[in-house]
Each structure stands twice: as structure tokens, then as C-alpha cells.
């Protein structure tokens, strides 16, 4: 924890108030509430929060803890772990940002995208694809069979044939069809 928080053992008195002083001011109440709930419910707590290092750098940590009680049911001490999850949170944010960028690009270009899991048969559609098909994005994506029913009758056989080639032979395709 000293290393994660960027402090030396000799420079830090490990008390609860001193620990709280390392936490970003906007996140201190989150940690206090988690610890208080653990005291009340006598269950472990788990919380993500930011810490500010002495050099001003900020990290995001995942903290888990539990409170040990004596036979008189008084809290005696806390045990726990702190894990630096800064890099993971940055990757998650970058992924969310790229999803937003892709969604915006599809919206501007009026291009939809889909994903089909061959193992689970799960189909995912982008929001723009729903709009192109004049469907509500809050609904589950249609099955392939329902999709085919929306394809113009003259394009349906070719569409199905190309999709089957993609699945069976892995041949990428580009195909314009009417809906």
C-alpha cells in the first residue's frame, strides 16, 4: 500500500484519518460510507476510489476490507487489500470512448454494424442498424430469420447465400441489399 500510495513507511503514520487524507476529497465519503456499512452489517466492503499521491499524481484503486470484532462485539481492527486499477480503468474508459466514437461515426455515415456469435447464436446490432431497419434499439436484435423477412424478396436468397458462405467458409463479403 505504501508503494501504491507513493509514500515511505517512515513518512506515514498508518491511522484511519491519515489513510482518508490520501483519498481524493470527492471520494472520501464513498470510503467512509463503505466502512460504516461494514461496521453496521458486519460484512466485508469493496469500493473503487481515487488516491492522490504526494507528487500530485492520481491513481484509482480497488479496496476491500473487513472489520474484526472481539467477543464483546466491539470492532478491534480492520484488515484489507488495496489494488492499483488505474491502468484497467484507463483501458475501460478508452474502450467506452471508442464505442462512443464508433456509434457517432455510424450515425453520421448511416452505417450500421452487427456481431453474431456462432457458439451462442447471439446477435448484436449497433444503434444505427436499428434505425436503418426502422426498429427500436431498446428491443432485442431480430433473429437472422426475422432479418431476412425484412430484406427485399428479390435480394433475400442472395443475402442468405452470402451469409451462409461467411459462416461456413469464413469468406468476408460486401453486399448491397434492399430492406
VOZAGU-861182 format. One line per 2 residues: their letters; for each residue x, y, z of C-alpha. Coordinates in pm, whole numbers, plus 50000, padded with zeros to 5 digits. Layout:
% residues N
A	X,Y,Z; ...
//
This chain:
% residues 179
XX	50000,50000,50000; 50288,50236,50076
XX	50420,50179,49724; 50078,50226,49563
XX	50023,50547,49760; 50376,50669,49681
XX	50479,50716,50044; 50753,50572,50260
XX	50684,50386,50584; 50890,50639,50776
XX	50686,50928,50636; 50342,50795,50720
XX	50163,50709,51042; 49910,50443,50929
XX	49596,50564,51102; 49247,50570,50957
XX	49237,50953,50943; 49578,50959,50771
XX	49460,50694,50527; 49150,50903,50449
XX	49370,51206,50387; 49529,51022,50093
XX	49191,50968,49928; 49064,51218,49674
XX	48832,51460,49859; 48539,51375,49630
XX	48579,51003,49709; 48635,51018,50085
XX	48266,50989,50169; 48233,50682,49946
XX	48501,50506,50152; 48361,50629,50483
XX	48015,50504,50387; 48152,50164,50280
XX	48338,50124,50610; 48037,50239,50814
XX	47814,49992,50632; 48066,49716,50704
XX	48054,49813,51072; 47674,49806,51077
XX	47622,49491,50873; 47939,49311,50984
XX	48011,49225,50623; 48321,49299,50416
XX	48328,49608,50197; 48456,49662,49846
XX	48497,50002,49682; 48685,50174,49398
XX	48821,50521,49465; 49092,50768,49373
XX	49401,50843,49578; 49626,51144,49545
XX	49998,51075,49574; 50235,51324,49740
XX	50369,51420,49394; 50014,51515,49286
XX	49962,51208,49065; 49623,51044,49095
XX	49560,50669,49096; 49244,50463,49105
XX	49241,50175,49350; 49013,49889,49438
XX	48991,49848,49814; 48844,49554,50001
XX	48827,49528,50375; 48669,49361,50669
XX	48637,49453,51034; 48736,49213,51309
XX	48526,49220,51625; 48619,49096,51974
XX	48397,48861,52181; 48215,49167,52319
XX	48119,49256,51959; 48338,49565,51957
XX	48540,49646,51644; 48905,49574,51714
XX	49083,49624,51382; 49040,49626,51008
XX	49210,49408,50750; 49207,49458,50378
XX	49377,49496,50047; 49431,49781,49803
XX	49496,49715,49436; 49605,49976,49181
XX	49349,49956,48898; 49445,50280,48725
XX	49557,50112,48402; 49248,49892,48388
XX	49021,50194,48437; 49206,50382,48161
XX	49159,50090,47923; 48789,50067,48015
XX	48745,50440,47953; 48932,50421,47621
XX	48703,50134,47518; 48392,50333,47615
XX	48527,50635,47425; 48596,50424,47115
XX	48245,50276,47133; 48100,50627,47150
XX	48318,50737,46857; 48212,50435,46652
XX	47848,50498,46735; 47878,50863,46628
XX	48062,50772,46307; 47794,50517,46218
XX	47524,50773,46288; 47686,51034,46063
XX	47753,50788,45780; 47425,50598,45824
XX	47616,50271,45851; 47513,50003,46096
XX	47716,49712,46224; 47637,49374,46370
XX	47808,49092,46552; 47700,48727,46551
XX	47837,48472,46798; 47839,48135,46624
XX	47861,47942,46952; 47579,48114,47140
XX	47384,48229,46833; 47376,48572,46999
XX	47326,48864,46762; 47422,49223,46850
XX	47327,49528,46648; 47458,49882,46663
XX	47204,50155,46734; 47234,50285,46380
XX	47146,49945,46237; 46824,49951,46435
XX	46746,50295,46291; 46825,50180,45937
XX	46575,49898,45981; 46327,50135,46147
XX	46334,49930,46468; 46352,50035,46832
XX	46705,49996,46979; 46558,49905,47318
XX	46427,49581,47163; 46649,49274,47126
XX	46807,49240,46783; 46596,49038,46545
XX	46692,48681,46467; 46853,48615,46133
XX	46521,48478,46011; 46340,48799,46112
XX	46616,48998,45944; 46565,48801,45623
XX	46193,48879,45629; 46283,49249,45621
XX	46518,49204,45323; 46356,49279,44987
XX	46224,48949,44837; 46448,48982,44528
XX	46759,49015,44750; 46668,48755,45012
XX	46816,48440,44851; 47146,48610,44768
XX	47165,48759,45118; 47112,48421,45279
XX	47363,48253,45048; 47633,48512,45124
XX	47571,48484,45499; 47599,48104,45483
XX	47930,48133,45293; 48058,48369,45559
XX	47968,48125,45837; 48073,47804,45661
XX	48380,47923,45472; 48481,48240,45655
XX	48475,48438,45333; 48430,48811,45401
XX	48177,48985,45185; 48032,49316,45086
XX	47679,49315,44956; 47417,49581,44897
XX	47058,49481,44952; 46723,49648,44997
X	46511,49635,45311
//
